[in-house]
C-alpha cells in the first residue's frame, strides 16, 4: 500500500487546489468522505487535485480495516471508470433487465459521462494516469470491489491509454513537460 500512496503523492505533487476554494483536505477524513460521495460534482481543477487525495484516503481506510462497503468506495471506482463508454453487451443486458427505454437512457447517460470524463481527465499526465492504474491494481482485491472486477479492468485499460497517449505526445514533442 505504501508504494501506491507514494506513487500518487509523487505523480500529483505539483497539482494545487484552486486558490479561491482555500482550506486543506489532506488528512481530514470527514471532508474526504464527503468529497468522495460527491465526486461526480467536481470541476476539472478540483478533480485533478482531489482525486489522488481520495485514492490515498481509501488506501488508508482499507489498510486500517475501516473501509466499509457503505462508504463511497464504489462511487470513486465508478468515477475513475466513467470514461469507458457503453458497449453493445451493456445495452443488451440493460434492455433485458430494464427494457428498451431504460437501455436507451443508460446509453445516453454513458455517452454523456464519457464526454465529461474527457474534460475532467484531459489534463492528467502520463505519470498521474499510471499512478491511478497502480491504485486500481492495488484496490481490486478490496471487499467493496469484489463484484466490480469488470469496472476495474475497463478503468485500468482507460487510464493506461491516457498514460500511453501522454507518453507518445512527449516523445513527439520533447520540449513539453509531463
N, C-alpha and C positions, 0 to 999 in steps of 0.2 A: 504494500500500500504506500509506503514512504516514497518509493520510486515514482509512482503515479502522481502523487501530490507534488513532489519536487519537479517533475516534468511540466505539470500545469503551471506552477509558480514561475518556472524559468521561461516557458513559452509566452506567458502573458505579463511578464514583469514590467513592460513599458506601457501597458494599457492603463489609462486613467479614467476615472469616473467623471462624467460631465460636471464641471465646476458649479453650475447652477443648482445641482442637487445636494452637494455637500454631504457631510456625515460619513461615518465609517460602518461598513457591514462586516468586515473581517472579524471572525471570532464571535459575532453576535448571532447565536443560534436561532433566537426567536425571529429576528429580522430576516435571516436567510431562509427560514422555513416559510415565512410569508411571501418573500420574493419568489421562492420556488413554486409555491402554489399559484402565483400569478405570472409565471414566467412567459406565457404567451402574450402578455401585455407590454413586454419590454420593447424599448426603442432599439435601433441598431447599436448605438453607442453604449447603452446600458447593457444590452445582451453581451457585447464584446467584453465589458468589464465584469459583469456579474456571473455569467455562465461558469467561468473557471472557479470562482469563489463557491458557487453552489455545488459544483462537482467535487471540490475539495471537502466541503462540509458533509456531503453524502458519504465520502470515503471515511471520514472521521466517525460519523454516526454508525456506519457499518462496523468499523474496527472496534468500537467500544460496545457493540451489541445493542445499540438503541435505535437502529434503523427499523422502523415498523412498516408493514405493508400499507397502513392507512396514511402514511406520510406522503409527501409529494414526489417520491422517487419515480413513480410511473409517469407523472406529468413531465418531469425533466427528461425521461427517456423519450417520450413522445415528441418533446420539443426538439431534441437533437436529431430526431428521425423524421421531422415533418417535411423535409425536402425530398423524400424518396419517391413521392408520387403515388399513383394508384394503378395497380395492374389490372389486366383483364380478369385474372383469378379473383382479385378483391371484389371486382364488380359482380362477377357471377355468384360469389359467396354471399355478398350483401343482398343481391337480388333473391336468392333462395331463402335467406333468413328473414329479410325485412320487406321484400317486394321491390318492384322495378322503380317506383317513385323514390323510395328511400335510397336505393343504389345510385340513382342519378344525382341525388342531393349529395351523397357521400363522395362521389367522383368530383363534383364541382367544388366541394369543400377541400378535397385533397389537392386539386389544381390550384386553388387559391392559396393554400398553405405552402405549396411548393414555390409559388411566386414570392410570397412573403419571406420565405427562408432565403431565397436568392438575395433579397435586400438585406436581411439580417446578418447573414453569414458571409456576405461578399467581401468583407474586409479582413477575414481571418487569414493568417499567414500559413505557410506550409507547416512550420513548427507547431503552431497552435492547433491546426487540424490534426496533426499527428498525435499531439497530447490528448486530444479528445478520443481518437481511436484507441490509444493506450487505456484511457479511463473506461471506455466501453468494454474492452477485453477484460479488464480487472473486475468490472461490475457485473459481468454476465453470469457469474455464479451466485450472485446475491439472491436471497429468497424472493424479494419483491419482483425480480426479473425472470424467475423460472418459467413462467408461462408466456414470456415475451421474447424468446430467443430469436424469432424471425425479425422483430423490430431491431434488435441489437445487430444482427447480421447486416440488415439493409442500412442501418445508420453507419456501421463501420465502412461499408462499401462507399457510401456517400462522402464521409469525411476523408477517406483515403483518396477519393477522386479530387477533392479540394486540395489536399496536400500535393498530389501529383501535378495538378494543373498549376499550382503556385510554383512548384519546382521547375516546371517547363518554362513558365514566364520568367523566372530568374535566370535560367540558362539562356534564354533568348535575349535577355536584357541584363547583362552582368552588373551594370551600374545601379540597378534597383536593389533596395534592401528588402529582406524578408520580414 
